[in-house]
């Protein structure tokens, strides 16, 4: 599950959270992420995976984001 591991690492780094707090079912709301935090996380993920993320509004959980990135990198 390399995509999850990298996304988890980015979220931990950007939001200053512990890795144990960042699970697939964790929502960004639970991580106390505001829109700027989410923008920074998405920007890092776009750079890391060389993709463009347009569907920020539908990405409510870490799992949503992982699934989106996996779909874009197939």
C-alpha positions, -999 to +999 in steps of 0.1 A: +000+000+000+027+024-011+002+052-020-013+053+014+022+052+031+033+082+011+001+102+016+002+094+053+038+107+054+028+139+037-002+144+060+019+138+091+046+162+079+021+190+067-003+188+096+021+178+124+001+147+133+012+113+145+012+085+119-012+065+141-038+093+138-038+090+100-058+060+088-079+054+057-111+061+075-098+093+091-116+125+079-097+157+073-121+172+098-109+148+125-074+159+117-084+196+123-074+204+088-086+237+074-089+245+037-053+259+036-040+227+053-059+206+028-046+227-001-010+222+011-015+184+015-030+182-020-003+203-035+024+180-020+006+149-032+002+164-067+040+170-068+048+136-054+026+116-078+028+140-108-010+143-110-036+171-108-063+168-082-095+186-092-120+169-069-110+184-035-146+188-024-154+151-027-123+140-008-135+138+028-113+111+042-077+099+038-091+068+021-109+090-005-077+107-013-058+074-015-084+060-039-083+091-060-045+091-063-045+053-071-071+059-098-051+088-114-018+068-113-030+036-130 
